[in-house]
Amino acid sequence: MSKETLVTLQQAFDERRSIYALGNELPVEPQAIVNMAERVLLHTPSAFNSQSSRLVVLFGAEHQKLWDIAEEKLRVAVGDGDFSGTKQKLDGFRAAAGTVLFYEDKNVTQSLQEQFALYADRFPVWAQQTSAMHQYAMWTELRTLNVGANLQHYNPLVDEDAAKAFAIPDSWELVAQMPFGNIVAPAGEKTYQPVSERMKVLGL
């Protein structure tokens, strides 16, 4: 790995943030996002090399459809309550260029539970960890392209309607949603707890 590549990776690692002010004018071609998602799927590790993560990348009208579904479901959930704050938040996601949906294939997890009964209770936990690694890899990769993103969890509220809308297999379980787009406004200041309170180094 070249020094230049390493610096780029370090910068992306340091600068990845939750960006909520997103637009639909990507600084790269949409295919670059698709290529990135493919790379994330191929090269992100998974327990027992399960490769159980599944991605759905939505652009344009399909992206809009997801947040229309979320709004419809949330309006029902809120009922007669004040919906203005929720509406503003959803409009922010809708304004983005696209959304990545992160799924885990339950059939893969169940198959591993059957093959390795000693660890059966751990495989659902490891599947969630696998998904988290894919989410972080995608998020960091997006930052290398100067594409902003944030991570949402409107599951299971949107699961059924999203599955119908996007022809999702029954065995795929929705874990998270990641709206992405050009950065309209940067993230706010972030505070950090002291590393000394969160880390130990022994034997050095």
N, CA, C and O of each residue as an XYZ file, in Angstrom:
816
protein
N       0.856     -1.196      0.000
C       0.000      0.000      0.000
C       0.887      1.240      0.000
O       1.796      1.356      0.821
N       0.624      2.157     -0.914
C       1.429      3.358     -1.001
C       1.109      4.301      0.147
O       0.047      4.220      0.763
N       2.059      5.207      0.424
C       1.844      6.198      1.479
C       0.652      7.078      1.140
O      -0.130      7.447      2.017
N       0.516      7.415     -0.157
C      -0.596      8.270     -0.579
C      -1.932      7.598     -0.311
O      -2.869      8.243      0.161
N      -2.027      6.295     -0.611
C      -3.265      5.558     -0.360
C      -3.549      5.497      1.131
O      -4.692      5.670      1.554
N      -2.514      5.252      1.933
C      -2.674      5.136      3.375
C      -3.207      6.447      3.959
O      -4.104      6.426      4.801
N      -2.669      7.573      3.523
C      -3.133      8.873      4.008
C      -4.589      9.077      3.649
O      -5.370      9.552      4.474
N      -4.964      8.727      2.440
C      -6.351      8.865      2.005
C      -7.273      8.029      2.895
O      -8.346      8.487      3.288
N      -6.856      6.826      3.205
C      -7.659      5.965      4.070
C      -7.752      6.546      5.467
O      -8.824      6.541      6.072
N      -6.638      7.048      5.985
C      -6.641      7.645      7.313
C      -7.549      8.868      7.366
O      -8.272      9.063      8.343
N      -7.518      9.676      6.341
C      -8.365     10.861      6.301
C      -9.834     10.468      6.289
O     -10.645     11.066      6.995
N     -10.177      9.467      5.491
C     -11.565      9.008      5.433
C     -12.007      8.464      6.780
O     -13.136      8.696      7.214
N     -11.122      7.748      7.433
C     -11.413      7.185      8.753
C     -11.682      8.300      9.754
O     -12.618      8.220     10.549
N     -10.849      9.347      9.710
C     -10.966     10.455     10.658
C     -12.167     11.354     10.356
O     -12.797     11.888     11.269
N     -12.474     11.515      9.077
C     -13.454     12.517      8.667
C     -14.864     11.969      8.462
O     -15.799     12.741      8.247
N     -15.026     10.670      8.524
C     -16.373     10.105      8.380
C     -17.266     10.597      9.510
O     -16.930     10.457     10.686
N     -18.395     11.169      9.145
C     -19.313     11.712     10.129
C     -20.743     11.462      9.676
O     -20.977     11.087      8.527
N     -21.703     11.668     10.579
C     -23.122     11.639     10.224
C     -23.472     12.972      9.573
O     -23.529     14.002     10.243
N     -23.704     12.944      8.268
C     -24.064     14.146      7.523
C     -25.558     14.108      7.239
O     -26.039     13.208      6.551
N     -26.286     15.071      7.762
C     -27.742     15.091      7.590
C     -28.199     16.064      6.508
O     -29.290     15.907      5.960
N     -27.382     17.067      6.195
C     -27.735     18.008      5.131
C     -27.169     17.470      3.821
O     -26.033     17.766      3.452
N     -27.977     16.677      3.129
C     -27.547     15.993      1.917
C     -28.330     16.498      0.711
O     -29.482     16.914      0.825
N     -27.672     16.450     -0.457
C     -28.327     16.819     -1.701
C     -28.283     15.677     -2.699
O     -27.690     14.632     -2.434
N     -28.917     15.881     -3.855
C     -28.994     14.824     -4.859
C     -28.072     15.066     -6.051
O     -28.283     14.512     -7.130
N     -27.049     15.897     -5.848
C     -26.077     16.153     -6.911
C     -24.743     15.517     -6.517
O     -23.869     16.179     -5.958
N     -24.605     14.243     -6.813
C     -23.404     13.511     -6.412
C     -22.164     14.064     -7.100
O     -22.224     14.465     -8.262
N     -21.030     14.089     -6.382
C     -19.782     14.527     -6.998
C     -19.150     13.461     -7.884
O     -18.119     13.707     -8.510
N     -19.758     12.282     -7.943
C     -19.275     11.173     -8.776
C     -20.463     10.588     -9.531
O     -21.616     10.877     -9.210
N     -20.174      9.766    -10.535
C     -21.233      9.074    -11.254
C     -21.882      8.036    -10.331
O     -21.196      7.436     -9.503
N     -23.197      7.818    -10.464
C     -23.852      6.802     -9.628
C     -23.192      5.429     -9.711
O     -23.186      4.680     -8.734
N     -22.638      5.100    -10.870
C     -21.996      3.794    -11.011
C     -20.825      3.638    -10.058
O     -20.498      2.522     -9.655
N     -20.185      4.749     -9.692
C     -19.091      4.667     -8.723
C     -19.588      4.183     -7.371
O     -18.874      3.471     -6.665
N     -20.793      4.559     -7.008
C     -21.403      4.090     -5.756
C     -21.698      2.599     -5.853
O     -21.462      1.845     -4.909
N     -22.216      2.186     -7.004
C     -22.509      0.763     -7.221
C     -21.217     -0.050     -7.146
O     -21.175     -1.095     -6.496
N     -20.170      0.426     -7.806
C     -18.882     -0.279     -7.768
C     -18.359     -0.384     -6.339
O     -17.794     -1.404     -5.944
N     -18.553      0.678     -5.580
C     -18.118      0.692     -4.189
C     -18.877     -0.347     -3.366
O     -18.284     -1.073     -2.568
N     -20.183     -0.409     -3.566
C     -21.002     -1.382     -2.840
C     -20.568     -2.812     -3.172
O     -20.533     -3.677     -2.297
N     -20.241     -3.046     -4.430
C     -19.762     -4.375     -4.823
C     -18.456     -4.707     -4.112
O     -18.267     -5.828     -3.640
N     -17.556     -3.729     -4.037
C     -16.267     -3.940     -3.372
C     -16.465     -4.199     -1.880
O     -15.799     -5.058     -1.302
N     -17.370     -3.467     -1.267
C     -17.667     -3.676      0.149
C     -18.167     -5.101      0.384
O     -17.744     -5.764      1.331
N     -19.058     -5.562     -0.471
C     -19.574     -6.927     -0.320
C     -18.479     -7.972     -0.492
O     -18.454     -8.974      0.222
N     -17.583     -7.742     -1.430
C     -16.547     -8.727     -1.723
C     -15.475     -8.792     -0.646
O     -14.954     -9.871     -0.364
N     -15.135     -7.658     -0.038
C     -13.917     -7.602      0.769
C     -14.132     -7.309      2.249
O     -13.157     -7.245      2.998
N     -15.364     -7.131      2.694
C     -15.606     -6.952      4.125
C     -15.686     -8.319      4.797
O     -16.390     -9.200      4.302
N     -14.984     -8.520      5.908
C     -14.969     -9.841      6.544
C     -16.297    -10.204      7.194
O     -17.116     -9.341      7.510
N     -16.486    -11.506      7.384
C     -17.682    -12.017      8.060
C     -17.314    -13.276      8.819
O     -16.420    -14.018      8.412
N     -18.009    -13.516      9.929
C     -17.724    -14.695     10.750
C     -17.918    -15.965      9.940
O     -18.917    -16.116      9.237
N     -16.956    -16.878     10.040
C     -16.981    -18.145      9.319
C     -17.060    -17.917      7.797
O     -17.502    -18.792      7.052
N     -16.628    -16.736      7.356
C     -16.745    -16.362      5.948
C     -18.168    -16.593      5.446
O     -18.381    -17.098      4.343
N     -19.132    -16.214      6.277
C     -20.542    -16.491      5.959
C     -21.036    -15.712      4.754
O     -21.918    -16.182      4.035
N     -20.479    -14.521      4.521
C     -20.921    -13.662      3.412
C     -22.447    -13.512      3.424
O     -23.111    -13.630      2.394
N     -22.977    -13.249      4.619
C     -24.431    -13.211      4.811
C     -25.042    -11.843      4.544
O     -26.265    -11.715      4.476
N     -24.207    -10.818      4.392
C     -24.752     -9.472      4.182
C     -25.255     -9.299      2.753
O     -24.704     -9.860      1.806
N     -26.316     -8.509      2.628
C     -26.926     -8.208      1.336
C     -27.149     -6.697      1.267
O     -27.572     -6.088      2.249
N     -26.871     -6.101      0.130
C     -27.060     -4.665     -0.054
C     -28.060     -4.401     -1.169
O     -28.096     -5.112     -2.173
N     -28.867     -3.372     -0.976
C     -29.748     -2.863     -2.020
C     -29.452     -1.377     -2.148
O     -29.595     -0.630     -1.180
N     -29.042     -0.944     -3.332
C     -28.692      0.460     -3.551
C     -29.808      1.116     -4.359
O     -30.093      0.720     -5.489
N     -30.426      2.117     -3.763
C     -31.575      2.790     -4.370
C     -31.182      4.169     -4.864
O     -30.522      4.930     -4.156
N     -31.592      4.485     -6.084
C     -31.402      5.820     -6.644
C     -32.751      6.360     -7.121
O     -33.707      5.607     -7.304
N     -32.807      7.664     -7.316
C     -33.950      8.286     -7.985
C     -35.287      7.954     -7.364
O     -35.477      8.071     -6.154
N     -36.221      7.533     -8.221
C     -37.586      7.267     -7.775
C     -37.642      6.133     -6.758
O     -38.495      6.141     -5.870
N     -36.752      5.167     -6.878
C     -36.745      4.052     -5.926
C     -36.308      4.535     -4.546
O     -36.863      4.114     -3.531
N     -35.336      5.400     -4.514
C     -34.907      6.027     -3.248
C     -36.060      6.826     -2.636
O     -36.321      6.723     -1.437
N     -36.740      7.611     -3.448
C     -37.875      8.396     -2.962
C     -38.968      7.489     -2.395
O     -39.598      7.799     -1.384
N     -39.170      6.376     -3.068
C     -40.214      5.432     -2.653
C     -39.975      4.925     -1.227
O     -40.916      4.783     -0.447
N     -38.720      4.656     -0.898
C     -38.413      4.175      0.457
C     -38.864      5.179      1.502
O     -39.491      4.804      2.493
N     -38.552      6.454      1.290
C     -38.875      7.451      2.308
C     -40.345      7.836      2.279
O     -40.867      8.354      3.266
N     -41.021      7.589      1.163
C     -42.481      7.717      1.134
C     -43.112      6.633      2.007
O     -44.071      6.884      2.737
N     -42.553      5.426      1.918
C     -43.025      4.323      2.747
C     -42.822      4.649      4.225
O     -43.723      4.459      5.042
N     -41.632      5.141      4.555
C     -41.331      5.485      5.947
C     -42.284      6.560      6.456
O     -42.762      6.478      7.588
N     -42.565      7.565      5.633
C     -43.467      8.635      6.067
C     -44.878      8.105      6.300
O     -45.525      8.450      7.289
N     -45.344      7.271      5.390
C     -46.686      6.706      5.546
C     -46.806      5.913      6.839
O     -47.788      6.047      7.568
N     -45.801      5.085      7.121
C     -45.828      4.257      8.323
C     -45.721      5.104      9.592
O     -46.396      4.842     10.587
N     -44.871      6.113      9.539
C     -44.681      6.948     10.719
C     -45.894      7.827     10.998
O     -46.206      8.098     12.158
N     -46.577      8.271      9.955
C     -47.801      9.055     10.173
C     -48.844      8.233     10.913
O     -49.552      8.748     11.778
N     -48.935      6.969     10.576
C     -49.869      6.082     11.273
C     -49.432      5.896     12.720
O     -50.254      5.917     13.637
N     -48.125      5.712     12.914
C     -47.607      5.485     14.268
C     -47.787      6.708     15.152
O     -48.097      6.577     16.336
N     -47.597      7.893     14.591
C     -47.722      9.124     15.364
C     -49.175      9.474     15.628
O     -49.507     10.052     16.663
N     -50.051      9.117     14.675
C     -51.473      9.391     14.845
C     -51.763     10.882     14.827
O     -51.370     11.585     13.896
N     -52.445     11.362     15.847
C     -52.818     12.780     15.915
C     -51.716     13.660     16.495
O     -51.909     14.865     16.655
N     -50.585     13.085     16.807
C     -49.489     13.863     17.385
C     -48.833     14.779     16.369
O     -49.120     14.705     15.175
N     -47.961     15.633     16.844
C     -47.237     16.582     15.997
C     -46.249     15.825     15.107
O     -45.352     15.142     15.600
N     -46.425     15.955     13.801
C     -45.590     15.223     12.849
C     -44.531     16.122     12.207
O     -43.738     15.643     11.396
N     -44.500     17.382     12.541
C     -43.655     18.341     11.827
C     -42.168     18.005     11.937
O     -41.443     18.070     10.944
N     -41.713     17.647     13.134
C     -40.306     17.320     13.311
C     -39.910     16.078     12.526
O     -38.857     16.035     11.890
N     -40.771     15.071     12.583
C     -40.510     13.834     11.846
C     -40.531     14.091     10.344
O     -39.702     13.563      9.603
N     -41.476     14.899      9.905
C     -41.579     15.247      8.488
C     -40.310     15.929      8.012
O     -39.810     15.612      6.933
N     -39.784     16.851      8.788
C     -38.557     17.560      8.424
C     -37.382     16.596      8.293
O     -36.574     16.698      7.370
N     -37.305     15.659      9.235
C     -36.220     14.685      9.198
C     -36.332     13.796      7.949
O     -35.339     13.562      7.261
N     -37.523     13.313      7.666
C     -37.732     12.454      6.496
C     -37.462     13.200      5.196
O     -36.909     12.634      4.254
N     -37.850     14.466      5.147
C     -37.579     15.271      3.951
C     -36.079     15.416      3.725
O     -35.620     15.499      2.586
N     -35.321     15.444      4.815
C     -33.870     15.499      4.696
C     -33.309     14.247      4.054
O     -32.419     14.321      3.206
N     -33.833     13.085      4.461
C     -33.389     11.832      3.852
C     -33.830     11.774      2.389
O     -33.074     11.332      1.524
N     -35.037     12.216      2.122
C     -35.595     12.183      0.769
C     -34.805     13.077     -0.182
O     -34.726     12.799     -1.379
N     -34.222     14.151      0.348
C     -33.460     15.096     -0.483
C     -32.132     14.518     -0.955
O     -31.506     15.080     -1.853
N     -31.696     13.423     -0.377
C     -30.418     12.816     -0.739
C     -30.496     12.184     -2.132
O     -31.563     12.112     -2.741
N     -29.346     11.732     -2.615
C     -29.277     11.143     -3.955
C     -29.696      9.679     -3.976
O     -30.140      9.169     -5.005
N     -29.556      9.009     -2.843
C     -29.886      7.588     -2.814
C     -29.818      7.044     -1.404
O     -29.519      7.767     -0.454
N     -30.099      5.762     -1.284
C     -30.055      5.081      0.015
C     -29.517      3.674     -0.195
O     -29.886      2.994     -1.151
N     -28.647      3.247      0.700
C     -28.209      1.854      0.731
C     -28.985      1.142      1.834
O     -29.000      1.590      2.980
N     -29.622      0.043      1.485
C     -30.305     -0.799      2.462
C     -29.391     -1.967      2.813
O     -28.865     -2.640      1.926
N     -29.205     -2.201      4.098
C     -28.352     -3.289      4.576
C     -29.237     -4.412      5.112
O     -30.047     -4.210      6.016
N     -29.063     -5.582      4.541
C     -29.822     -6.760      4.952
C     -28.863     -7.860      5.410
O     -27.685     -7.877      5.054
N     -29.410     -8.779      6.214
C     -28.725    -10.029      6.532
C     -29.617    -11.186      6.097
O     -30.823    -11.179      6.342
N     -29.009    -12.182      5.448
C     -29.764    -13.335      4.954
C     -29.907    -14.360      6.078
O     -28.933    -15.004      6.470
N     -31.119    -14.505      6.590
C     -31.378    -15.417      7.709
C     -31.122    -16.867      7.329
O     -30.787    -17.679      8.192
N     -31.274    -17.206      6.060
C     -31.019    -18.585      5.639
C     -29.560    -18.967      5.852
O     -29.256    -20.100      6.225
N     -28.666    -18.024      5.616
C     -27.247    -18.283      5.828
C     -26.967    -18.506      7.312
O     -26.257    -19.440      7.684
N     -27.524    -17.653      8.143
C     -27.317    -17.771      9.587
C     -27.875    -19.091     10.115
O     -27.228    -19.773     10.909
N     -29.065    -19.440      9.675
C     -29.678    -20.692     10.126
C     -28.885    -21.910      9.668
O     -28.768    -22.892     10.401
N     -28.345    -21.845      8.464
C     -27.533    -22.956      7.962
C     -26.279    -23.137      8.807
O     -25.887    -24.265      9.107
N     -25.652    -22.039      9.188
C     -24.469    -22.129     10.035
C     -24.816    -22.633     11.433
O     -24.033    -23.364     12.038
N     -25.968    -22.253     11.944
C     -26.408    -22.756     13.243
C     -26.570    -24.273     13.218
O     -26.257    -24.956     14.194
N     -27.054    -24.784     12.109
C     -27.234    -26.230     11.962
C     -25.893    -26.943     11.809
O     -25.710    -28.049     12.317
N     -24.957    -26.304     11.108
C     -23.654    -26.938     10.878
C     -22.771    -26.906     12.124
O     -21.998    -27.832     12.370
N     -22.890    -25.847     12.898
C     -22.025    -25.657     14.057
C     -22.888    -25.412     15.295
O     -22.982    -24.291     15.795
N     -23.508    -26.475     15.769
C     -24.490    -26.359     16.854
C     -23.892    -25.767     18.125
O     -24.600    -25.117     18.895
N     -22.590    -25.985     18.355
C     -21.950    -25.481     19.557
C     -22.034    -23.956     19.640
O     -22.080    -23.390     20.732
N     -22.054    -23.299     18.482
C     -22.082    -21.837     18.428
C     -23.425    -21.290     17.965
O     -23.520    -20.124     17.582
N     -24.449    -22.111     17.996
C     -25.735    -21.733     17.398
C     -26.272    -20.414     17.930
O     -26.816    -19.610     17.172
N     -26.120    -20.188     19.230
C     -26.680    -18.971     19.816
C     -25.876    -17.725     19.464
O     -26.350    -16.609     19.675
N     -24.654    -17.898     18.925
C     -23.794    -16.762     18.619
C     -23.964    -16.255     17.189
O     -23.666    -15.096     16.901
N     -24.436    -17.109     16.302
C     -24.482    -16.710     14.894
C     -25.376    -15.500     14.621
O     -25.001    -14.670     13.792
N     -26.533    -15.349     15.265
C     -27.308    -14.117     15.048
C     -26.544    -12.861     15.489
O     -26.644    -11.811     14.855
N     -25.776    -12.985     16.590
C     -24.966    -11.861     17.057
C     -23.875    -11.555     16.036
O     -23.645    -10.395     15.692
N     -23.211    -12.592     15.557
C     -22.146    -12.386     14.579
C     -22.688    -11.820     13.269
O     -21.999    -11.058     12.591
N     -23.906    -12.184     12.915
C     -24.516    -11.633     11.699
C     -24.700    -10.124     11.830
O     -24.449     -9.381     10.881
N     -25.138     -9.671     13.003
C     -25.286     -8.233     13.229
C     -23.932     -7.530     13.184
O     -23.822     -6.416     12.671
N     -22.904     -8.182     13.720
C     -21.562     -7.608     13.662
C     -21.060     -7.540     12.228
O     -20.409     -6.572     11.835
N     -21.362     -8.558     11.458
C     -20.991     -8.570     10.043
C     -21.661     -7.416      9.308
O     -21.021     -6.720      8.519
N     -22.949     -7.216      9.568
C     -23.654     -6.105      8.940
C     -23.032     -4.773      9.342
O     -22.869     -3.882      8.508
N     -22.686     -4.640     10.615
C     -22.087     -3.392     11.093
C     -20.778     -3.103     10.371
O     -20.494     -1.951     10.042
N     -19.981     -4.132     10.124
C     -18.731     -3.926      9.399
C     -19.004     -3.459      7.975
O     -18.293     -2.593      7.465
N     -20.013     -4.012      7.333
C     -20.376     -3.573      5.986
C     -20.862     -2.123      5.994
O     -20.540     -1.347      5.095
N     -21.630     -1.772      7.006
C     -22.122     -0.397      7.118
C     -20.952      0.579      7.260
O     -20.905      1.613      6.595
N     -20.016      0.232      8.136
C     -18.889      1.126      8.374
C     -17.980      1.202      7.155
O     -17.484      2.274      6.809
N     -17.765      0.070      6.509
C     -16.939      0.068      5.302
C     -17.554      0.944      4.223
O     -16.850      1.714      3.571
N     -18.860      0.831      4.032
C     -19.533      1.635      3.021
C     -19.470      3.114      3.373
O     -19.212      3.955      2.513
N     -19.705      3.419      4.627
C     -19.708      4.798      5.116
C     -18.340      5.451      4.907
O     -18.248      6.591      4.453
N     -17.280      4.712      5.245
C     -15.923      5.239      5.100
C     -15.543      5.373      3.631
O     -14.920      6.356      3.230
N     -15.919      4.383      2.836
C     -15.649      4.441      1.394
C     -16.345      5.647      0.767
O     -15.753      6.341     -0.060
N     -17.582      5.900      1.147
C     -18.296      7.060      0.619
C     -17.538      8.339      0.917
O     -17.490      9.245      0.085
N     -16.947      8.417      2.100
C     -16.203      9.613      2.480
C     -15.010      9.839      1.554
O     -14.650     10.984      1.282
N     -14.392      8.758      1.066
C     -13.257      8.924      0.161
C     -13.681      9.602     -1.136
O     -12.846     10.192     -1.821
N     -14.960      9.530     -1.485
C     -15.479     10.170     -2.695
C     -16.128     11.512     -2.396
O     -16.750     12.119     -3.268
N     -15.976     11.974     -1.151
C     -16.608     13.224     -0.713
C     -18.130     13.140     -0.808
O     -18.802     14.128     -1.106
N     -18.652     11.964     -0.553
C     -20.100     11.739     -0.495
C     -20.486     11.590      0.969
O     -19.902     10.778      1.686
N     -21.456     12.360      1.412
C     -21.904     12.305      2.797
C     -22.961     11.230      3.006
O     -23.621     10.808      2.057
N     -23.117     10.793      4.240
C     -24.104      9.756      4.556
C     -24.448      9.809      6.033
O     -23.709     10.382      6.834
N     -25.563      9.212      6.383
C     -25.909      8.967      7.776
C     -26.584      7.611      7.855
O     -26.953      7.037      6.830
N     -26.746      7.100      9.056
C     -27.279      5.746      9.233
C     -28.581      5.793     10.011
O     -28.661      6.420     11.068
N     -29.612      5.121      9.480
C     -30.938      5.131     10.081
C     -31.432      3.708     10.335
O     -30.943      2.746      9.741
N     -32.413      3.601     11.231
C     -32.970      2.290     11.592
C     -34.490      2.393     11.698
O     -35.044      2.429     12.797
N     -35.148      2.439     10.557
C     -36.605      2.489     10.540
C     -37.212      1.095     10.396
O     -38.411      0.955     10.157
N     -36.405      0.102     10.538
C     -36.884     -1.266     10.606
C     -37.286     -1.552     12.063
O     -36.654     -1.008     12.969
N     -38.292     -2.367     12.323
C     -39.050     -3.149     11.347
C     -40.261     -2.411     10.753
O     -41.061     -3.011     10.035
N     -40.393     -1.123     11.051
C     -41.573     -0.382     10.614
C     -41.768     -0.458      9.101
O     -42.892     -0.621      8.625
N     -40.674     -0.338      8.345
C     -40.784     -0.278      6.885
C     -40.522     -1.615      6.210
O     -40.603     -1.711      4.985
N     -40.214     -2.639      6.977
C     -39.723     -3.896      6.393
C     -40.669     -4.490      5.357
O     -40.260     -4.782      4.233
N     -41.912     -4.667      5.729
C     -42.849     -5.378      4.859
C     -43.097     -4.622      3.554
O     -43.040     -5.210      2.473
N     -43.368     -3.336      3.653
C     -43.652     -2.562      2.452
C     -42.411     -2.400      1.583
O     -42.509     -2.410      0.356
N     -41.246     -2.251      2.209
C     -40.005     -2.156      1.434
C     -39.721     -3.466      0.710
O     -39.259     -3.460     -0.431
N     -39.992     -4.577      1.364
C     -39.782     -5.879      0.734
C     -40.651     -6.035     -0.510
O     -40.203     -6.561     -1.529
N     -41.891     -5.577     -0.416
C     -42.787     -5.642     -1.571
C     -42.335     -4.686     -2.669
O     -42.336     -5.036     -3.849
N     -41.952     -3.485     -2.273
C     -41.588     -2.460     -3.253
C     -40.326     -2.823     -4.027
O     -40.212     -2.502     -5.210
N     -39.381     -3.486     -3.372
C     -38.081     -3.729     -3.989
C     -37.804     -5.208     -4.241
O     -36.664     -5.595     -4.499
N     -38.844     -6.028     -4.167
C     -38.734     -7.469     -4.458
C     -37.626     -8.128     -3.628
O     -36.742     -8.796     -4.163
N     -37.697     -7.925     -2.324
C     -36.697     -8.465     -1.405
C     -37.066     -9.901     -1.032
O     -38.213    -10.151     -0.660
N     -36.134    -10.849     -1.118
C     -36.421    -12.229     -0.714
C     -36.876    -12.320      0.741
O     -36.478    -11.508      1.577
N     -37.694    -13.292      1.027
C     -38.243    -13.458      2.378
C     -37.157    -13.666      3.431
O     -37.338    -13.290      4.589
N     -36.048    -14.252      3.044
C     -35.008    -14.576      4.023
C     -34.126    -13.384      4.371
O     -33.311    -13.466      5.290
N     -34.278    -12.275      3.646
C     -33.453    -11.104      3.930
C     -34.096    -10.263      5.023
O     -35.262     -9.883      4.919
N     -33.335     -9.976      6.066
C     -33.818     -9.180      7.191
C     -33.159     -7.804      7.164
O     -31.933     -7.696      7.154
N     -33.980     -6.755      7.153
C     -33.468     -5.391      7.087
C     -32.805     -5.000      8.408
O     -33.368     -5.207      9.483
N     -31.602     -4.433      8.312
C     -30.842     -4.036      9.494
C     -30.719     -2.518      9.593
O     -30.862     -1.961     10.682
N     -30.456     -1.839      8.474
C     -30.221     -0.396      8.529
C     -30.414      0.228      7.161
O     -30.434     -0.455      6.137
N     -30.558      1.563      7.172
C     -30.710      2.331      5.941
C     -29.697      3.472      5.971
O     -29.538      4.140      6.993
N     -29.009      3.695      4.844
C     -27.978      4.727      4.779
C     -28.250      5.691      3.614
O     -27.857      5.410      2.482
N     -28.923      6.830      3.881
C     -29.071      7.851      2.854
C     -27.703      8.463      2.536
O     -26.879      8.656      3.431
N     -27.468      8.766      1.251
C     -26.191      9.367      0.860
C     -26.413     10.424     -0.217
O     -27.396     10.378     -0.955
N     -25.491     11.369     -0.295
C     -25.593     12.413     -1.301
C     -24.452     13.394     -1.163
O     -23.542     13.203     -0.356
N     -24.510     14.451     -1.963
C     -23.488     15.487     -1.805
C     -23.699     16.213     -0.481
O     -24.816     16.300      0.027
N     -22.606     16.729      0.061
C     -22.637     17.365      1.373
C     -23.065     18.817      1.218
O     -22.311     19.644      0.705
N     -24.283     19.121      1.664
C     -24.810     20.488      1.592
C     -24.274     21.328      2.738
O     -23.966     22.506      2.558
N     -24.161     20.728      3.909
C     -23.591     21.398      5.082
C     -22.855     20.353      5.909
O     -23.326     19.222      6.030
N     -21.712     20.711      6.480
C     -20.926     19.734      7.239
C     -21.595     19.368      8.552
O     -22.534     20.024      9.004
N     -21.091     18.312      9.142
C     -21.572     17.905     10.456
C     -21.135     18.914     11.508
O     -20.172     19.653     11.305
N     -21.843     18.942     12.633
C     -21.469     19.819     13.731
C     -20.238     19.308     14.453
O     -19.695     18.255     14.119
N     -19.810     20.059     15.436
C     -18.638     19.672     16.211
C     -18.916     18.373     16.975
O     -20.030     18.128     17.437
N     -17.883     17.563     17.091
C     -18.003     16.292     17.796
C     -17.108     16.311     19.019
O     -15.959     16.745     18.947
N     -17.628     15.846     20.131
C     -16.818     15.775     21.346
C     -16.282     14.356     21.501
O     -16.894     13.392     21.041
N     -15.142     14.246     22.149
C     -14.481     12.953     22.301
C     -14.160     12.688     23.765
O     -13.616     13.545     24.461
N     -14.504     11.496     24.217
C     -14.074     11.091     25.550
C     -12.578     10.779     25.509
O     -12.077     10.328     24.478
N     -11.868     11.005     26.590
C     -10.423     10.751     26.587
C     -10.105      9.306     26.238
O     -10.701      8.376     26.780
N      -9.158      9.134     25.325
C      -8.742      7.792     24.937
C      -8.196      7.028     26.136
O      -8.360      5.812     26.226
N      -7.555      7.728     27.046
C      -6.954      7.092     28.212
C      -7.986      6.387     29.080
O      -7.647      5.462     29.818
N      -9.263      6.822     28.997
C     -10.328      6.207     29.779
C     -10.991      5.058     29.020
O     -11.834      4.351     29.572
N     -10.614      4.875     27.771
C     -11.296      3.910     26.920
C     -10.371      2.835     26.355
O     -10.813      1.958     25.613
N      -9.109      2.902     26.702
C      -8.139      1.999     26.075
C      -7.044      1.631     27.062
O      -6.612      2.461     27.862
N      -6.600      0.390     27.002
C      -5.443     -0.053     27.772
C      -4.410     -0.624     26.816
O      -4.765     -1.270     25.829
N      -3.153     -0.394     27.097
C      -2.048     -0.994     26.364
C      -1.200     -1.750     27.350
O      -0.691     -1.158     28.302
N      -1.032     -3.047     27.153
C      -0.297     -3.900     28.091
C       0.879     -4.573     27.392
O       0.781     -4.951     26.224
N       1.976     -4.719     28.103
C       3.096     -5.492     27.593
C       3.993     -4.777     26.628
O       4.904     -5.393     26.076
N       3.774     -3.487     26.397
C       4.621     -2.741     25.446
C       5.865     -2.220     26.152
O       6.702     -1.568     25.528
